[in-house]
Amino acid sequence: MKIFAMKKIAITGAAGQVAYSLLPRLASGAVLKEPLTLSLLEKKGVALQGVVEELSDGMFPLLQKVLATEDPKEAFKDADYILMLGASPRKKGQKREDVAKINASIFWEQGRILNEHGKKSASILVVGNPCNDMAWILTQSAPRFKTRIHALTLLDQNRATYQLAKRANVSVSKVSQVTIWGDHSMPIPDWSYATIDGKPVQEVIEDKKWLEQDFHRIVQKRGDEILSLRSFSSALSAAEAILHWLHCMEYPSTFSSAFHSFGNPYGIDEDLIFSFPCISKGKGDVMIAPNLQWPHHLEKAIFQAEEKLKKRLLILSHLR
């Protein structure tokens, strides 16, 4: 009989909407098919215990233990993965810059605690928005984990994949190797290495204007579209993207992730959390994919995204 080591996953903002969509899928073994401990962090006064009781009633065979706590030290200790969902969500009509200022203090403080109490081999995913900015804060306040911190741009990759599939009138399973560059606040989707049913994208979708202009605008505005339609941010699809990220971290994969830019081969400033095509060897071992070339029509947009991100981070650096 094969014996599995138990995985511990810490989740901040564990009573929020994204967590509510994520937890049952995680507990059911949708990605990690091994015994699991969930460490759920939430601020005092939020009804986390109700979530704990629902997980108990769910009768998940792989879920061995659920820890509910208000203490980040306790939540982060010995965690293999830390999913940082806890942040003030962007509301209808609210700018990302305003959300960043509200959430910055949370991530400066949690980063300091993570740096002191986190497991050395832990992988961290930031989902709380704006996620590139908040992940960068963690690299500053938790420097011990600088190369193990990611921000979620797989949601943008999934959105871009769906738009290509919709345009080509095929299943999303037929579309592969879509890449996201830059910043979740203004993602730069790239189809130049992607295929649809095994063929290069431009052989299937011949409308050059749609590919080089409309496609990017649709992907970049998708979050605003969902927010407008439901008056809340896109919790369900974010949860699925988190599960996708966990799968990519655990098993050999290629995927888009906003990752520390140190040593990147693309000329991007080396102190950013920036989305690149990444290669996972599994078990949290991730590197930026080398030797790709940007299509000409994306180069300007990528460097503009870099400059905007740097300006935002300069402001956040003074909010410690």
N, C-alpha and C positions, 0 to 999 in steps of 0.2 A: 504493500500500500504506500503510495507516494504521500509524503508529509510536506505541506507547504508552510513556509514562514508567514506569519500574520503581517499584513500590511496595515499601517496606520495612516489615515488621511485626515488632516486638519482642514476645517472649512470655517472661514470667518463670514460673518453675516449669515449665519446658518438658519435664521428664521425668515430670510428674505425670499423674494419671488424666484430668483434664479435657483437658490438652494432647494426650494420646494419642488421644482421641476427636476433637479439633478439627483437628489438623495435617493428616491426609490429606484432609479435606474442604476445608480452606483451600488446600492445595497443588494440589488438583484444579481450582480455579477456581470453586468453588460460589458464591462471592460476587464476588470481584474477578477478572474475566476478563482479566487483563493480567499481564505478567511480574512476578515476585514474588521478593523476598529475604526469607528468614526469619532473624531474629536470635534465637537461643534462649539464654536465660539460666538457669543452674542452678548450685546450690552444688557445691563440690568434693566428689568422692566419689560423686556420683549418676551413674548410668549413662546420661548424655545421649548419649554417642557411639552407643549402640545405636539410639536414636531417629533420629539423623542417618543412620545406615546404612540403616535401614528407609525413610526418605524417599528416599534414593538408589535403592533397589531398587524403589520405587513407580513410577519412570519418569513423573513428572509433567511434562508439557511446559512448563507456565508457570513452574515452579520453577527459577529461574536460579541461585540461590545459597543455601546454608545456612551460617550462622555460628553456631558453638557456643562459648559463652564463660562464664566465671565473673565477668566484670567488667561491672557495670551501666553504666559509662561507655561501654564499647564497644557494649553491647547497645542502649542508648537513642540513640546518636548517629545522626542523620539519619533516625530512624524516623518514618514517617507515622502509624502506629498503634502504641500500646503497650498490650498486653493483660496485665494484672497478675494472673496466676493463682497466683503463688508465695506460699503461706501454709500454715500448719499447718491441715489440714482438721478440721472438727468430727467427733469420734468419737461413737459410740453412748454415750449417757448424759452427754455433755459439754455444758455450758451455753455459749451464745454469748459471754457475758461473759468466761468463762475463755479462750476462743479469742482474743478481742480483746486481752487482755493479752499473750498469747504472740506475736501477730502485730504488735503496735503498733511494736516496735523495728525490724522489717523495713521497715515503710512510712515511718517517720520518716527512716531512713537512705536508702532508695531515693528518697524525695521530694527530699532535699537534692541527690542526684546528678542526678536528673531536672531540677531547677531550673537546674543549672549546665550540663548537657550536652545536654538535650533540644532537639529542633527546635521552633522557635516555633509552627509550625502543627500540631504533633502533637495527635492526639486520644487520650485515655487512658481505658481501661475497667478498673475494679477489679472482680475476681471473687472474690479471696481474702476469706474471711469474718472477721468480719461486714463486708460490703462497703461499706455506708453509712459505717460508722465509719472503715474504712481509707481510703476515698476522702476523707473529711474530713481525715484526717491529711495526705494528699497536698496538699490545698489550703493547709494551714498550712506544710508544709515545702517545697512547690514553688509559691509564690504566683504565679509567672509563668504557670502553667497553670491557675489557679483556675477559669476559665470553660470549660475544655476537658476537665475531669475528670468522668467518669460512673461510677456504680455500677450493677451489673446487676440491674435489676428486670424486664427483659423475660422472664426465666425465670418470674417470678410471673404476668406477663401471659399467657404461653403456657399456664401451668397453669390459670389462670382461664378462658381461652378453651376449653380442652379440657373443663373441667367443665360449662360451659354447653352445649357441643356434645353431650356425653354425656347430659345431662339432657333435651335436646330431641331426642335420637336423630337427629342430623344430622352430617355431616362438619365438621371444624374449619374448612374453607374457607368454610363458610356463616356463620361468626361473625366479626364485625369490630368494631373500635372499643372494645374492652375497655380499661379504664384501671386503673393501679395508683398509689395514693397512698402516700406515707410511706416505709417502711423495709423492706428485704428481710427483716429479722429478724421483722417482724410486718406483712406487707403488707396494705393495705386495697384489695381489689378492688372496682371500680365498674362496674356494667353499665348505668348510667342513660343513657349515650349509645351503648351497643352495639346491634347489630342481629343477628338470626338470620334468614338467608335474606331479608334486606331489611326485616324487620319489627322493631319495638321488642321487646326481650327479654321484657317483661312481657305482651306479647300472645301469645307463644309458650309461655312458662313461667308459668303462672298461679298457682303455689304461692308466695304471698307470704312465708310463713315460710321456705321453702327459700332464696328469693332474698335475704332480708334477714338471715338468721341462719346457716343451715346452709352456704350457699355460701361465706361468708367463712371459717368455721371449717375447711372442707375445704381451701381454698386455703392458709390459714395453716399448716396441719398437714401439707401435702403433702411438704415436705422431710423432716420427721420420719418420715413413712410410708415414703419411699424408703430413708432411713437404716436404719430398722428391718428392712426387707425384705432389703436387700443388705449391711448392715453397713458400707457406705461411702456417702459423699454422692453426690448425683445428678450424675455426671460427664457422661454422654451427653447428657442434656437441657440441662445447662449449656452444653455445647459448641455445641449447636444454637442456643441463645439468643444466644451470642456471635456466631455467624454472622448471626443475625437483626439484631443490633445493628449489625454492620458494614454490612449492606445498608441499614439505615435511615440510617446516617451518610453513605453514599456517594450515595444516591438520595433524591429527594423522598419523604417518608414522614410518617406520624403514628405515634407509638409512645410507650410509657412508658419513662422513664429517670430514675434518681436523679441529679439535676443540681444545680449550685450554685444556692441559693435566692435569691441577690441580686436584688432588684427584682421578686420574684414577686408576682402580683396576688391571692394567696389568703390573705394575712395570716400566712404561715409565717415564723418567724424567718429573717433574711436571711444567717445564717452557718452553714447546714446543707447537707449533701447529702441531698436529699429527693426522693422520686419524684413526678413530675408527668406529665401528658400533655404530650408535646413535639411540635414541628413541625420537621422537617428540610427544609432547602432543598437538601440534597446537599452533598458535599465538606466535611463536618464543620461546616456552618453550622446550628446548632440553637438554638431558642428555646422557652421554656415557653409552652404554648398559653394564650391569654387567654380571659376571658369565659365560663368554664364555671361551673356551680353544682353544689355537692355536694348529693346527696340528703340529706334530713333525718336519715335513720337512720345516715349515715356521719360526720357532723360531729364528734360526740363522740369516735369512735374515731380520727379523723385527728389531732385535737389531743392525744389521749392518746399516740399514736405519736410526735408531735413532742416532748412532754415527756420521754418515756422515752429518746429519742435524745439529747436535750440533757443529761440526767443521765449517760448513758454517756460522752459526749464530754468532760464536765467531768473525769471520772476519767482518760481517755486523755490529756488536755492536760498532766497531771502526769507522764507516762511518757516524756518526751522523752529 
